[in-house]
Amino acid sequence: MSFSGVDSLNGDRVERRLRTAPDELTPDEARSVAATLLADGAFSEPYCEWLPTWYELALIAPVRYCDWRLRRVAGAVADRASVTATAPRFSRPADVRIDGAPALSRASGFRGRFLLADSLLHLEWFVHVAAADGIDVPADLIARTREESLSYYGGDRDHLSPDVRRFQRHLFADDRWVRRVDEAYDLDSALFGLWERLLRDERRRLDES
């Protein structure tokens, strides 16, 4: 999808500087990096609350440790460039009602809850990071994507409008990121494999519908 401001930062240059010369990051680049790291760190604990209790209990300790580590790195990047960055507040099930009912009342099974959580929290992640990058995501699209996606994945709606479906297809493309992380750290993780498969299958389904 085409949003204004997508060329305001050179992603390849930011990645190169972050790896080899972090002191050379411009303030805008440092703010982008710090905001992304903070969003990454804050993402997983609320996500766990959308999933079955056994999943949350199994992952809460490593999730909180990763958040702590990412906050430290984000703080160092921001301090070095004398900028500030904040973490987003992600929605939790207690915050949300879908078609008048509790958020999880009609999301059945692990897959259903996983897709519902991703459709909402990844949208919130993207909006936060896009703002830090100077990307203008239309407010109307954000609002419609939230409303339609919640009802589609956890309520009464049986389809997504074309632009919302296209937006969600891009958001569900995180399967590639999951695979790269698994390969980069030689994890061979069954859990990462499950995440990748669920995200990939939904992305392809949205592409075909």
C-alpha positions in Angstrom: 0.0 0.0 0.0 1.2 3.5 -0.7 1.3 6.0 2.2 2.9 9.4 2.2 6.2 9.7 3.9 7.4 6.1 3.2 10.6 7.5 1.7 11.4 9.9 4.6 14.0 7.4 5.9 16.4 5.1 4.0 15.8 1.7 5.7 19.0 0.2 4.2 21.1 3.1 5.5 19.5 2.9 8.9 20.2 -0.8 9.2 23.8 -0.3 8.0 24.5 2.5 10.5 22.9 0.6 13.3 25.1 -2.4 12.7 28.4 -0.6 12.0 28.3 3.0 13.2 25.3 3.7 15.5 26.8 7.0 16.5 26.2 8.2 12.9 22.4 7.7 13.2 20.6 11.0 12.6 18.0 12.1 15.2 15.1 11.0 12.9 16.8 7.6 12.3 17.5 7.1 16.0 13.9 8.0 16.9 12.7 5.4 14.4 15.0 2.7 15.7 14.1 3.4 19.3 10.4 3.5 18.7 10.5 0.2 16.8 12.5 -1.5 19.5 10.1 -0.3 22.2 7.1 -1.4 20.2 8.7 -4.8 19.7 9.4 -5.2 23.4 5.9 -4.1 24.5 4.1 -6.2 21.9 4.3 -9.7 23.3 2.9 -9.5 26.8 -0.4 -8.1 25.7 -0.4 -10.6 22.8 -0.1 -13.5 25.3 -3.2 -12.3 27.1 -5.2 -12.9 23.9 -4.1 -16.6 23.8 -4.9 -19.6 26.0 -3.6 -19.4 29.6 -1.1 -22.2 29.2 0.6 -20.2 26.4 0.7 -17.0 28.5 2.2 -18.8 31.5 4.8 -20.6 29.4 6.1 -17.4 27.7 5.6 -14.6 30.2 9.1 -14.8 31.8 11.1 -14.8 28.5 8.7 -12.1 27.1 9.4 -9.8 30.0 13.1 -10.4 29.7 13.1 -9.5 26.0 11.1 -6.4 26.7 13.7 -5.3 29.3 16.6 -6.0 27.0 14.9 -4.1 24.1 14.1 -1.1 26.3 17.8 -0.9 27.3 18.9 -0.9 23.7 16.2 1.6 22.7 17.2 3.9 25.5 20.9 3.8 24.5 20.0 4.6 20.9 17.8 7.5 21.9 20.2 8.9 24.4 23.1 8.8 22.0 21.1 11.0 19.6 19.4 13.1 22.3 15.9 12.1 21.2 12.9 10.7 23.0 10.8 7.7 22.0 7.8 6.0 23.7 6.3 2.5 23.7 2.8 2.1 22.5 0.0 0.8 24.7 -1.4 -2.3 23.1 -5.0 -3.4 23.5 -5.7 -6.3 25.9 -8.9 -8.4 25.9 -10.3 -6.6 28.9 -10.1 -3.4 26.9 -12.1 -4.6 23.9 -15.7 -5.6 23.0 -16.5 -7.1 19.7 -20.0 -6.7 18.3 -21.2 -6.0 21.8 -19.7 -9.1 23.3 -16.5 -9.7 25.4 -13.5 -9.8 23.1 -12.7 -13.6 23.3 -16.3 -14.9 23.6 -16.4 -16.1 20.0 -12.7 -16.6 19.2 -12.3 -20.4 19.5 -9.1 -22.4 19.7 -5.5 -21.3 19.5 -5.6 -20.4 15.8 -8.7 -18.2 16.2 -7.3 -16.3 19.1 -3.9 -16.0 17.4 -5.3 -14.4 14.3 -7.7 -12.1 16.2 -4.8 -10.9 18.3 -2.5 -10.4 15.3 -5.1 -8.5 13.3 -5.4 -5.9 16.1 -2.1 -5.7 17.8 0.0 -5.7 14.6 -2.2 -2.9 13.4 -1.4 -1.0 16.6 2.3 -1.8 16.2 2.3 -0.6 12.6 0.5 2.7 13.4 3.0 3.5 16.2 6.1 2.7 14.2 4.8 4.4 11.1 4.3 7.6 13.1 7.8 7.5 14.4 9.0 7.1 10.8 7.0 10.0 9.5 4.6 7.8 7.6 1.1 9.1 7.3 -1.5 6.3 7.6 -5.0 7.7 7.0 -7.0 7.8 10.2 -10.1 6.5 8.4 -8.2 3.4 7.2 -6.9 2.7 10.7 -10.4 3.0 12.2 -12.0 0.9 9.6 -9.3 -1.8 9.8 -9.7 -2.0 13.5 -13.5 -2.2 13.4 -13.7 -4.6 10.5 -10.9 -6.9 11.7 -12.2 -7.3 15.2 -15.7 -8.2 13.9 -14.2 -10.5 11.1 -11.8 -12.4 13.3 -13.9 -12.3 16.5 -17.4 -11.5 15.7 -20.2 -11.4 13.1 -18.6 -10.0 10.0 -18.1 -12.5 7.1 -15.8 -10.4 4.9 -13.3 -7.5 4.9 -13.6 -4.5 2.5 -11.0 -4.6 -0.2 -8.6 -2.0 1.2 -8.8 -3.4 4.7 -8.1 -6.9 3.3 -5.1 -5.6 1.4 -3.8 -3.8 4.5 -4.2 -6.9 6.7 -2.5 -9.0 4.0 0.6 -6.8 4.4 0.4 -6.9 8.2 0.2 -10.7 8.2 3.4 -10.8 6.2 5.3 -11.1 9.4 5.8 -14.8 8.7 8.9 -13.9 6.7 10.3 -12.0 9.7 9.6 -15.0 12.0 11.4 -17.3 9.6 14.4 -14.9 9.4 14.7 -14.7 13.2 14.5 -18.5 13.5 17.2 -19.0 10.9 19.5 -16.2 12.1 19.7 -17.6 15.6 19.6 -21.2 14.5 16.7 -21.8 16.8 14.9 -24.5 14.8 11.9 -23.6 17.1 8.6 -25.5 16.8 6.9 -22.5 18.2 8.4 -20.2 15.7 7.4 -22.7 13.0 3.8 -22.6 14.2 3.8 -18.8 14.2 5.2 -18.7 10.7 2.7 -21.2 9.4 -0.3 -19.5 10.9 0.8 -16.1 9.6 1.7 -17.4 6.1 -1.5 -19.3 5.7 -3.6 -16.3 6.7 -1.6 -14.0 4.4 -2.1 -16.3 1.5 -5.8 -16.8 2.3 -6.3 -13.0 2.3 -4.4 -12.8 -1.0 -6.8 -15.3 -2.6 -10.1 -14.1 -1.2 
